[in-house]
Amino acid sequence: MKITLQSQFTLYPLSIRKDKKNYIVEEPVSGDFFEMPEICIDAIERIKKGQPLGEIEHELREKYPHEDVDMIEFGEQLLELGLVQEIDGKKMTTKKEIRSVSGFTWLPPSVGRFFFNGIANKVYLILLLVNISLIVWNPGLFPHYQDIFIFDSMMLNIITYMLISLVLIIIHEFGHILAIRSYDLPATLGIGNRLIFVVFETDLTAAWKLEPRQRNILYFAGMSFEQLCVLLALAVQLLFPEANAILLGILGIVVFDIFIKTIYQCCFYMKTDIYYFIENSTGCYNLMENGKQFLSRWLPFLKSDAGDAESFDGEQKIVRLYSVFYIVGILLTLSLILFYFLPQAYYAYSKVFSNLLWSSTPAAFWDAIAFLGQTVILLGLFVYSKRKA
């Protein structure tokens, strides 16, 4: 249907709330959320009153003389977003996908509030400071690349590390779930992938119903639970240094895994929990896309990832600052590769090839074969994921 300045729209019921700089618009039927500046909200309110687009355009041009007002273009955008129910009395044929999220609603909000409240949130911050202090005062507890090698068998080391990492991922995601349940909102736990690795992901879309300060609690919830795990692991290592070697090795893996994941959280070229905190605190909700677009002047390959992102007025300084941290995140990843992953790979494969060529026992030989076999499988999956992408 052609939209003209005489067209009158009927919109779906919308919930509009002021955010840090702009407004968050929720379409309750589909559960979709959109960020819009004040002029758009003003236009929507006039549309609700039944004014034709041309009349709205004239009034907005007088009220916002420095803005480029085009109500036909705005109407097309509303239509594309699925917010228009009727145009000039004719119903739109677009089918609305009703999204009813009810994940983990069996968890009482009181349970979430036990773990995430004004006092508990401060305790988690104290735990972080205590953990840092314990490692500074006891440098031997600082994660080392050999921490994951607690057995002679490389396959057993890999399996143990993967299982511990999986348990810690579940604990991390359960922190997000309990935090959002503390506000009596639903969450869903899905499974995604990072290259060839399977990961769990908590959908916190419903968090857009909350104030920015409340959303920050949700973003840090997973890391908060991790700090509790680190404190327990460090405490046992300090209090019981003569404990079972395998137990101490497992606790060392816990500290190592969370340390690596915390560094990853600071890699802002990925949408990590800390990235979402920065985005939420600044109110720049397209920070990564705008940052890539800014950096694409010098790194053209980022242009395709940035898409057609546009920043609102006043966001340019924040985008430029984020671009610096984007590069820092890449350098952090390279540091992890240099100081942890490459030494781990060298240590593991030197042991494997030694057992393959000069093994003293059949068990060591077949362990080396199994380790090389899983390496071939992982490389195959990596190539497959790249070709599929």
KEBAKOL-118558 format. One line per 10 residues: number of its first residue (from 0); their letters; for each residue x, y, z of C-alpha. Coordinates in Angstrom, 1 decimal, padded with zeros to 4 digits, always signed. Layout:
// residues N
NUM) a) X,Y,Z  ... $
END
This chain:
// residues 389
0) mkitlqsqft) +000.0,+000.0,+000.0  +001.3,+003.4,-000.9  +001.7,+005.8,+002.0  +000.9,+009.5,+001.4  +000.8,+012.6,+003.6  -003.0,+012.1,+003.8  -002.6,+008.6,+005.3  -003.7,+007.9,+008.8  -002.2,+005.1,+010.8  -003.6,+002.8,+013.5 $
10) lyplsirkdk) -000.7,+001.4,+015.6  -000.6,-001.7,+017.7  -000.7,-001.0,+021.5  +002.7,+000.3,+022.5  +004.4,+000.7,+025.8  +006.8,+003.7,+025.9  +009.3,+004.4,+028.6  +012.0,+007.0,+029.0  +015.5,+005.6,+029.1  +018.9,+007.2,+029.7 $
20) knyiveepvs) +018.9,+009.4,+026.5  +016.0,+008.2,+024.3  +012.9,+006.1,+024.7  +012.3,+002.4,+024.8  +009.2,+001.3,+022.8  +007.8,-002.1,+023.5  +005.3,-003.9,+021.3  +003.7,-006.2,+023.8  +002.1,-008.6,+021.2  +005.5,-009.7,+019.7 $
30) gdffempeic) +007.6,-008.7,+022.7  +009.9,-006.6,+020.5  +011.7,-003.5,+021.8  +012.9,-000.5,+019.9  +015.0,+002.6,+020.8  +013.6,+005.9,+019.5  +014.4,+009.6,+020.1  +011.9,+012.1,+021.4  +010.8,+013.3,+018.0  +009.7,+009.8,+017.1 $
40) idaierikkg) +007.7,+009.4,+020.3  +006.1,+012.8,+019.6  +005.1,+011.6,+016.1  +003.7,+008.3,+017.5  +001.6,+010.2,+020.1  +000.1,+012.3,+017.3  -000.5,+009.2,+015.2  -002.4,+007.7,+018.1  -004.7,+010.8,+018.0  -005.6,+010.1,+014.4 $
50) qplgeiehel) -003.8,+013.0,+012.8  -002.8,+012.4,+009.1  +000.9,+012.2,+008.4  +001.1,+015.5,+006.5  -000.4,+017.4,+009.5  +002.1,+015.7,+011.9  +005.0,+016.5,+009.6  +004.0,+020.2,+009.5  +003.7,+020.4,+013.3  +007.0,+018.6,+014.0 $
60) rekyphedvd) +008.9,+020.8,+011.5  +007.8,+023.8,+013.6  +008.6,+022.2,+016.9  +011.9,+020.7,+015.8  +013.3,+023.2,+013.2  +016.8,+021.6,+013.2  +015.5,+018.1,+012.5  +014.9,+016.5,+009.1  +011.3,+015.5,+009.3  +009.9,+013.0,+006.7 $
70) miefgeqlle) +006.7,+011.4,+008.0  +006.3,+009.2,+004.9  +009.8,+007.7,+005.5  +008.9,+007.3,+009.2  +005.6,+005.6,+008.4  +007.5,+003.1,+006.2  +009.8,+002.4,+009.0  +006.9,+001.8,+011.4  +005.4,-000.5,+008.8  +008.7,-002.4,+008.4 $
80) lglvqeidgk) +009.0,-002.8,+012.2  +005.5,-004.4,+012.3  +004.0,-001.7,+014.5  +001.2,-000.6,+012.1  -002.2,-002.3,+012.5  -004.2,-000.3,+009.9  -003.6,+002.3,+007.2  -006.7,+004.4,+006.3  -008.9,+001.8,+007.9  -007.4,-001.1,+005.9 $
90) kmttkkeirs) -005.9,-003.9,+008.0  -002.3,-004.9,+007.4  -001.8,-008.5,+006.3  +001.5,-008.8,+008.3  +001.1,-011.7,+010.8  +002.3,-010.8,+014.2  +004.4,-013.5,+015.9  +003.1,-013.8,+019.4  +006.1,-014.3,+021.7  +005.2,-015.7,+025.0 $
100) vsgftwlpps) +008.3,-016.2,+027.1  +007.7,-018.2,+030.3  +011.1,-019.6,+031.0  +012.1,-020.4,+034.6  +008.9,-018.8,+035.9  +008.7,-021.8,+038.3  +011.6,-020.1,+040.2  +010.0,-017.8,+042.8  +011.2,-014.2,+042.6  +012.1,-014.4,+046.3 $
110) vgrfffngia) +014.8,-016.9,+045.5  +016.3,-014.5,+043.0  +016.1,-011.7,+045.5  +017.9,-013.8,+048.1  +021.0,-013.9,+045.8  +020.6,-010.4,+044.2  +019.6,-007.5,+046.4  +021.2,-004.3,+047.7  +023.4,-006.1,+050.2  +024.3,-009.1,+048.1 $
120) nkvylilllv) +025.3,-007.0,+045.1  +027.9,-005.2,+047.4  +029.1,-008.5,+048.7  +029.9,-009.7,+045.2  +032.0,-006.6,+044.6  +033.8,-007.3,+047.9  +034.5,-010.9,+046.8  +036.2,-009.6,+043.6  +038.5,-007.3,+045.7  +039.2,-010.1,+048.1 $
130) nislivwnpg) +040.1,-012.5,+045.3  +042.4,-010.0,+043.7  +044.1,-009.4,+047.0  +044.6,-013.1,+047.7  +046.3,-013.6,+044.4  +048.5,-010.5,+044.8  +049.6,-011.6,+048.2  +050.1,-015.2,+047.0  +051.6,-015.0,+043.5  +051.7,-018.8,+043.4 $
140) lfphyqdifi) +047.9,-018.8,+043.0  +048.1,-016.8,+039.8  +046.8,-018.9,+036.9  +049.5,-020.6,+034.9  +049.2,-022.3,+031.5  +050.1,-025.7,+033.0  +047.2,-025.6,+035.4  +045.0,-027.7,+033.1  +047.5,-030.5,+033.0  +046.8,-032.4,+036.2 $
150) fdsmmlniit) +047.1,-036.0,+034.7  +049.7,-037.8,+032.6  +046.9,-038.5,+030.1  +046.3,-035.6,+027.7  +042.8,-036.9,+026.8  +041.9,-037.1,+030.5  +043.2,-033.5,+031.0  +041.0,-032.2,+028.1  +037.9,-034.1,+029.3  +038.4,-032.9,+032.9 $
160) ymlislvlii) +038.9,-029.3,+031.7  +035.9,-029.4,+029.4  +033.6,-030.8,+032.2  +034.8,-028.2,+034.7  +034.3,-025.4,+032.2  +030.8,-026.7,+031.4  +029.8,-026.7,+035.0  +031.2,-023.1,+035.5  +029.3,-022.0,+032.4  +026.0,-023.4,+033.8 $
170) ihefghilai) +026.7,-021.6,+037.1  +027.4,-018.4,+035.2  +024.2,-018.6,+033.2  +022.2,-019.5,+036.3  +023.4,-016.3,+037.9  +021.7,-014.4,+035.0  +018.6,-016.4,+035.4  +018.3,-015.8,+039.2  +019.0,-012.1,+038.7  +016.2,-011.6,+036.2 $
180) rsydlpatlg) +013.8,-013.7,+038.2  +014.5,-011.4,+041.1  +012.4,-008.8,+039.1  +009.8,-011.5,+038.3  +010.7,-011.5,+034.7  +011.2,-014.6,+032.5  +014.4,-015.8,+030.8  +015.2,-018.6,+028.4  +018.4,-020.6,+028.3  +019.5,-021.5,+024.8 $
190) ignrlifvvf) +022.4,-023.2,+023.2  +024.5,-021.4,+020.6  +028.0,-021.6,+019.3  +031.3,-019.7,+019.1  +033.1,-021.1,+016.1  +033.1,-024.8,+016.8  +032.4,-024.5,+020.5  +028.9,-025.1,+022.0  +027.9,-022.4,+024.5  +024.9,-021.7,+026.7 $
200) etdltaawkl) +023.2,-018.3,+026.3  +020.6,-016.7,+028.5  +018.0,-014.5,+026.7  +017.6,-011.4,+028.8  +015.3,-009.6,+026.3  +012.7,-009.0,+029.0  +015.3,-006.9,+030.9  +014.3,-003.9,+028.6  +011.3,-003.5,+030.9  +013.7,-002.4,+033.7 $
210) eprqrnilyf) +015.6,+000.8,+034.4  +019.2,+000.9,+033.2  +020.6,+000.6,+036.7  +018.6,-002.6,+037.3  +019.7,-004.1,+034.0  +023.4,-003.7,+035.1  +022.7,-006.1,+037.9  +021.6,-008.7,+035.4  +024.6,-008.3,+033.2  +027.1,-008.8,+036.2 $
220) agmsfeqlcv) +025.1,-011.6,+037.7  +027.0,-014.4,+036.0  +030.4,-012.9,+036.9  +029.2,-012.4,+040.5  +028.6,-016.2,+040.9  +032.0,-016.9,+039.3  +033.7,-014.7,+042.0  +032.1,-016.9,+044.7  +033.5,-020.0,+043.0  +037.0,-018.4,+042.8 $
230) llalavqllf) +036.9,-017.5,+046.5  +036.0,-021.0,+047.5  +038.8,-022.5,+045.2  +041.4,-020.0,+046.5  +040.4,-020.5,+050.2  +040.7,-024.3,+050.0  +044.1,-024.1,+048.3  +045.4,-021.7,+051.0  +043.9,-023.5,+054.0  +044.7,-027.0,+052.9 $
240) peanaillgi) +047.9,-026.9,+050.8  +048.6,-030.6,+051.6  +045.2,-031.8,+050.4  +044.8,-034.4,+047.6  +046.8,-033.3,+044.5  +043.9,-034.0,+042.1  +041.5,-031.9,+044.3  +044.0,-029.0,+044.3  +044.5,-029.5,+040.5  +040.8,-029.2,+039.9 $
250) lgivvfdifi) +040.6,-026.1,+042.0  +043.4,-024.7,+040.0  +041.5,-025.3,+036.8  +038.5,-023.5,+038.3  +040.6,-020.4,+039.0  +042.3,-020.7,+035.6  +039.0,-021.1,+033.6  +037.3,-018.1,+035.3  +040.4,-016.0,+034.9  +040.5,-016.6,+031.2 $
260) ktiyqccfym) +036.7,-016.0,+030.9  +037.1,-012.7,+032.8  +039.8,-011.6,+030.4  +037.4,-012.5,+027.5  +034.7,-010.3,+029.1  +037.0,-007.4,+028.6  +037.4,-008.1,+024.8  +034.9,-005.5,+023.6  +035.0,-006.7,+020.0  +032.6,-009.3,+021.2 $
270) ktdiyyfien) +029.2,-008.7,+022.9  +030.2,-009.8,+026.4  +028.5,-009.0,+029.7  +030.9,-006.1,+030.4  +030.2,-004.8,+026.8  +026.5,-004.8,+027.6  +027.2,-003.0,+030.9  +029.1,-000.3,+029.0  +026.4,-000.1,+026.3  +023.7,+000.2,+029.0 $
280) stgcynlmen) +025.6,+002.8,+031.1  +026.2,+005.1,+028.1  +022.8,+004.6,+026.5  +024.5,+003.9,+023.2  +022.7,+000.7,+022.2  +024.4,+000.3,+018.8  +027.9,+000.8,+020.3  +029.6,-002.2,+018.5  +028.0,-001.5,+015.1  +028.9,+002.2,+015.3 $
290) gkqflsrwlp) +032.4,+001.4,+016.5  +033.0,-000.9,+013.6  +031.7,+001.6,+011.2  +034.1,+004.2,+012.7  +037.0,+001.8,+012.6  +036.2,+000.7,+009.0  +037.8,+004.0,+007.8  +041.2,+002.3,+008.6  +040.0,-001.4,+008.7  +037.8,-001.8,+005.7 $
300) flksdagdae) +037.0,-005.4,+006.4  +034.8,-004.3,+009.4  +032.4,-002.4,+007.1  +030.4,-005.4,+006.3  +030.0,-006.3,+010.0  +028.9,-002.8,+010.9  +025.9,-002.7,+008.4  +024.0,+000.5,+008.2  +024.3,+001.5,+011.9  +023.6,+005.1,+012.7 $
310) sfdgeqkivr) +024.5,+006.9,+016.0  +022.3,+009.4,+017.7  +023.4,+012.9,+018.3  +026.0,+013.2,+021.1  +027.2,+009.5,+020.8  +030.2,+010.2,+018.5  +032.7,+010.8,+021.4  +031.6,+007.5,+023.1  +031.9,+005.6,+019.8  +035.4,+006.9,+019.3 $
320) lysvfyivgi) +036.4,+005.9,+022.9  +034.8,+002.5,+022.4  +036.8,+002.0,+019.2  +040.0,+002.3,+021.3  +038.8,-000.4,+023.7  +037.8,-002.5,+020.7  +041.4,-002.6,+019.6  +042.5,-003.2,+023.2  +040.2,-006.2,+023.3  +041.9,-007.6,+020.2 $
330) lltlslilfy) +045.3,-007.1,+021.9  +044.1,-008.9,+025.1  +043.1,-011.9,+023.0  +046.5,-012.0,+021.3  +048.1,-011.8,+024.8  +046.0,-014.8,+025.9  +047.1,-016.7,+022.8  +050.8,-015.8,+023.3  +051.0,-016.4,+027.1  +048.5,-019.2,+027.6 $
340) flpqayyays) +047.1,-021.0,+024.5  +050.4,-021.4,+022.5  +052.4,-022.6,+025.5  +049.5,-025.1,+026.3  +049.5,-026.3,+022.7  +053.3,-026.7,+022.6  +053.3,-028.5,+026.0  +050.4,-030.8,+025.0  +051.6,-031.8,+021.5  +055.2,-032.2,+022.6 $
350) kvfsnllwss) +054.0,-034.7,+025.2  +051.7,-036.4,+022.7  +054.3,-036.8,+020.0  +056.8,-038.0,+022.5  +054.3,-040.7,+023.6  +053.5,-041.5,+020.0  +057.1,-042.1,+019.0  +058.8,-043.3,+022.1  +055.9,-044.4,+024.5  +056.9,-046.8,+027.2 $
360) tpaafwdaia) +053.4,-048.1,+027.7  +050.5,-049.0,+025.3  +048.2,-046.7,+027.3  +050.4,-043.7,+026.6  +050.5,-044.6,+022.9  +046.7,-044.9,+022.5  +046.2,-041.8,+024.5  +048.4,-039.9,+022.0  +046.4,-041.4,+019.1  +043.1,-040.4,+020.7 $
370) flgqtvillg) +044.3,-036.9,+021.4  +045.5,-036.4,+017.7  +042.2,-037.9,+016.6  +040.1,-035.3,+018.5  +042.5,-032.6,+017.1  +041.6,-033.7,+013.5  +037.9,-033.7,+014.3  +038.1,-030.2,+015.9  +040.0,-028.8,+012.8  +037.4,-030.4,+010.6 $
380) lfvyskrka) +034.6,-028.8,+012.5  +036.4,-025.4,+012.4  +036.8,-025.6,+008.6  +033.1,-026.7,+008.3  +031.9,-023.8,+010.4  +034.0,-021.3,+008.4  +032.6,-022.6,+005.1  +029.1,-022.6,+006.4  +029.5,-019.0,+007.6 $
END
